[in-house]
Structures are given as C-alpha cells and as structure tokens.
Amino acid sequence: MSNSEIQLIVGLGNPGAEYAATRHNAGVWLLEKFAQQHGTALRTEAKFFSLYAKAGGYHLLFPQTYMNASGRAVAAACQFYKIPPEAVLVIHDELDLAPGVARFKQGGGHGGHNGLKDIQAALDSAAFWRLRLGIGHPGDRKLVVQWVLKPPRQEEQTLIDIAIGQALDVLPQALKGQMNQAMQQLHRQN
C-alpha cells in the first residue's frame, strides 16, 4: 500500500442538471462539499474537459465527459500537472456497499464501474486510490443502469450524506498520505 500524498481529487458523476441528484453522482456530491469547505467552487476548465478548482493545495476535478469517458479528463490533468496514478484519489459510487458505508481502497479491479474502467485504461494503471461511497444494489444486474441513474430514496440519501460527512472528517489525513489512519477511522465508523 502506497502512502504518498494525494495531489488530484476526482469526483465521478455525469454532467447536467438531469443527473445531479442521481446515485451515480455520489462522488461529485463529496467533491463539491470539499470545495465548499475550502471556500471555492468548481469552474469550467476546457483543457481538462472538466469542472476544476484548486483547494487546500489539491487539484479538484469533476469530469464533464460523462462517466464512461472519465479517463480522458483524469489523464489530461495528470499529464498537465505530472501527477502519478498513486497520487490520485477517485471518489465514486459503489454498488457493492450499502448506503451509509464509505471505504478507501488502492488499486484493484473496476468491478464493472465504467468510470473506473476508463480511468484505468487512460492512466494505464490501477494504482490510484478510491473513496467508495455505498449506494446499495438493486438486487438484479439487469436493473443496475436504472438504479444508478435514479435519485436515492430519502432514507438512503440520509445515510449517504452521513457517510460523506464521515469521509470528509478523515479526508485531511488521507490527503497527507496517512491512509492507514484514515482507513481505520473511517472503516470503524461505518
């Protein structure tokens, strides 16, 4: 497990008002709260195909390429700032975790998540960090696309918001490369 400091924080989601409240945008919800905590807002940055901000010394990125092409935006920012994959944190929705659960992970497969799959291909590496926000599973693989593109039920949203708050509490440690401590604290809470 690498303990390098994070330089780039990516919140995965789909652009546009019609997707803003959907489960697939959970990563963006956390990214936007982090930006707000640092008194900034994401703005269009054409060279990264993204909404972008700099906050607390970190580059923040919300790809505007749609989920399935997120790698293009992440690779553009990594190339421009010379950021290695292990210094990237990708925040994303996770079907395999219940609402209210958040987990850090480095590397591994994409688990069918098209955003992660595209980022791995664009970076030619799976060594980046992930912050996985549980959205639950609909119970049938055929229902997954509809599930992620719909807003969570109110009780699920409440649990997701709690998990986002817990993740934000430990994020400063994680960003400084103290991943083991951040993971222990977050994983103990939920």
N, C-alpha and C positions, 0 to 999 in steps of 0.2 A: 504494500500500500504506500503510495506516494504522499508525502506531507508537504508538497510545495504550496506556496501561496497562490490563491486564485487571482487572476487578472481580469477575466471576462466572465460575466454572469449573463446567461441566456435564458429568457423566459419563453417557452414554447407555447404557441397558440396559432389561431388563424386571425388574420386582419379583418376588420369590418365590424360594424355595429351588430350585424345579424349573428355573429359568433361570440361577441364579448362575454356573454353570460353562460356560455356552454362549458361542459366539463373539460373539453379538450383545451380550454384556455386557463386552466388552473395555474400553470407555470407563469403566465403573464400576470395573473392576479397578485402573486407573491412579488414578482419583479416590480410591478407598479407601486406596491406598498413600500418596498425597499427604497425606491426612488423618492417617494413622498417623505419617508423618514429622513432622507438626506437633502430635503428642500429642493428637489429638481423634478423635472418631468421629461419623459421620452419625446424626442422630436425626430422628424424625418431626416435620415442620412442616406442619400441615394447611393453612395459608394459601397454601403454595406447592405443595401436592399432591405433596410430595417428602420425601426424607430430606435433611437440611440440616446444615451446620456452618459455622462461621467459623474460618478457619485462616490465620495469617500475614497477616491483614488482607483476605483474599479470602473471598467467599461461595462455598460448595461446594454443589452441588445434584445429587441423583440422583432424577429424576422417578419417581414411583410410579404414573404414569398409563398405563404400557405405552408401548412405543416409538412407536407410531403416533399417540399423543396427547401427545408430549413438549412440544410448543409451549405448551400450557396452563400447565404448570409454569414453563417458562422465562419466558414473558410475565408471569406473576404476580410472579415475583421481580424482573424488570426494572422493572415498574411500581412495585412497592413501594419499591425502592432507587433508582429513577430512573437505571437503567443503560442507556446506549445500546448498540445491537447491536455496534458495533465494540469494545466493552469486554467482550464475552462470548467465552469460549473453550469450544467444544463438543468433547469427546473422544468419538470413536466408532470402531466397527469399519469397516473398509474392504475390500470385496471386490476392488477393483482393485489392491491392494498385497499382495505376498507376506507370509506370516508372517515377522516379524523386521524389517519395514520400518515406520518411522513418519515422517510428514510433516506439517508445518504448512502451512496454506493459509488465505487470507482470501477470503471471498465465493465466487462461482461457483454452479453448479447443485447439485442434491441428488443427482444420479447414481442416482436410484431408491431412495435411502435414505429410508425413510418417517419416521424420526425427524427428519432434517434438513429434509425437505419440510414437516413440520408446524411446526417451529420457524420456518422462513422465512415461512410463512403467518401464524403467530401474531404475529411481530415485524414483519411487512410489510417485511422486509428480508433480504437475504442477506449483509450486511456483517460478520457475526460471523466470528470466527476458528474454525478447526477444527484439531484434532490427530487425524490419521487413523492408526489402528493397523491394519496389514495383517493380514487373516485368510485371504487367498487366495480363490480362486473354485473352485467345484466343477466348472467346465468346461461346464455346461449350465444355461441360465437357469431351466429347469423345476425344478432341484434347489436353487436358492438358498434358499428358505424353510427346507427341511430342513437345509441346510448351516449357516445362521446360528443355528438353534435346537438345534444339537448341540454338545457339547464338542469342542474341537480334539484331534487326535491328540497323543500325548505329545511327539513331536518338534516339532510346530507350537507347542504350549504353551510349550516351552522357548524357541523363537525369539520368540514374542510377549512372554514375560517379559523377555527381553533388550532388546527394543525399548522396553518400558515403562520399564526401568531407564535406558536412554539418554535417553528423553524426559524422565524425572524429573530427570536431571542438568542438562538445559538449560532446564527449565521456569522456574527463577527469573529468568533473562534474559528469556524470553518474557513473563512476567507483568509485568515492569517496562517493557515496551514496546520492548525491544531484540530485536524479531522477526528482523531480518536476521541478527544474530549467532547467535541461537538456531537459525534455519533452516540457516545454513551449517554449524554444528557438528553438528546432528542429521543433516542430509542427507548429510554427508560420512561419517558413521559407518555408515550402513546403506543 
